[in-house]
């Protein structure tokens, strides 16, 4: 039972302290942010989640970003609705959207929903700032966290060194 709670923390600590570059950590966080902002239950969220699993980014920071920004999603919905509504009702884009939404698989993406479309646009718009800030933060944070975890008992426990030693004994 306790292992269920320790495993995600362990993945995050291993991801920060491991050989993953700050670039991979920041890309995982930024992609997780986009996933977290988009409402779930549609093909858009599934495609973004599959993208997170398919590209070489840190999965732990991606899942952490998705979880954190899913929590923030409720507060961004009014802004996402306004952005999505403004673009979906923009008259010069009407024929393009009519053609796009007539395609067979597109209705499953729910991009005709103002909140889904606005959240996706908001996530794309915020991708670079979140990546850039995450990269700066992980560049400074990663060596310090790795050094502290190598010296601490909790770091060894999370990394599984003590569990492996007990298993061999």
N, C-alpha and C positions, 0 to 999 in steps of 0.2 A: 504494500500500500504506500509506504513512504517512498519507494522507488519511483512511483508515478509522479510525485511532486519534485523529486530530485532530478530526474532525467532532463526536463526542459531547462532547468537552471544549469545543469552540467553541460548541455549542448551550447548554451550561451557563453558560459565561461570558457569552454574549449574553443569556441569560435573566436572569442576576443583574444585569448592567449595563444592560439595556434598560429600556424604559418599563413593563415589567410591574410591577404593584404588589406590595408585600410580601404582600398578601392572596392574590394569585394564586399567588405562589411557595409560600406556606405551604399553601394548599389542594392544590396539586399534590403537595407532599411528604406531606401527610396521606393523600390518596387513594392515592398510591403505596405508603404504609405498609400500607394495608388490602390492596392487591393483593399486596404482598410476603408478608404473613402467611398469606394463603389458599393452600392447596396448589393447584398448577396441574393442568390436564387435566380440568377440569369446566366446566360452563356458568356457574357462579358466578364463577370467575376470568375467563372470557371476558366476561361482562357487566360486571364491574368494570373491565376493561381498555377496553371500549368506552365506558364512562362517562368514563374518564380522557381518551379521545380526543374525546368529544363536548362536554364542558363547557369553559368558558373558564378554564383554569388553565395554569400553566407546564408544558409537556410535559417539559422537561429535568429539572426537580426531581421530577416525578412518576415518571419512569423511574429517576432516581437513588434515590428512596425505595423503589421497587419492588425495585430491585437490592439495596440495602442490607438491607432487611427480608426479602428472600428468603434472604439469607445467614443472618440471625438466626432464620429460621423453624424450623430444626432444633432449636434450643434451646427454642423455645416450644411445640413439639408436645406434650410431656407435660402442660403446663398446659392447652393447648387441648383435649386429649383429656378431661381431668377436667371442664372446664367444659361441653363438648359432651355428655358422658355424663350429667352431672348434670341437664342440661336435657332431653335427649331421653328420659330414663327417668323424668322427673317425672310421676307418675301423673295428676294433674289435666289435664295437657296432652296426654295420650295420644289422646283422640278428635280433637283438633285436628290433631295430627301425622298420624294415620291418614287423615284427610280430605285434608290437604295433600299427603301423599306418594302419594295415589291419583290426583292430577291427572296428565295425560299428560306434561307436559314436566318436572315436578319431579324425577323420578329422574335426569335428566341434570345437575342442579345438584349432586348428591352431598351435599346437606344432611343426608341420613340418616347420613352418616359423622360420627363424633364429632369427629374432628380438623378436618374442613372446617367443620362447624357451630361448633365452639369457636373456631377461628381467626377466622371471620367475626365472631363476637360479641366476641372480644378486640380485633379491629381496630376495630370500631364503638365499643367502650368507650374505646380509646386515641385515637380520631380527634380529639376536642377538645383533649386535652393536647398532642398532636403539632402540631396546627394552631396553638395558642396559642404554644407555644415557638418554632415555626418563624416565626410572624409577628413575634415579638419579635426573634428573631435576624436575620431578613431586613431588618427596619426599621433595625437598627443596622449590618448588614453591607453592604447594597446601596450606599449612598452612598460608603462607603470603597472598596469593590471597584471601583466605576465610576471613581472618581477615580484610583486606582492604575493601572487598565487603560488609561485615556486617556493617561497619561503614559508608559507602558512600551512597549518594543518588542515584547514578547511579546503584549501586548494588541492592538496593531495587526496583528500577524501572525495572531492568532486571529480577529480581526474580518474579516480578509481584505483589509485596505487594501493591504498590500504585494503580495499576489497579484494584486489588481486593477491596481495600478500596473505590475507586470511584464507583465500581459496586454496593456495598452494600448501599451506601448513596443515 
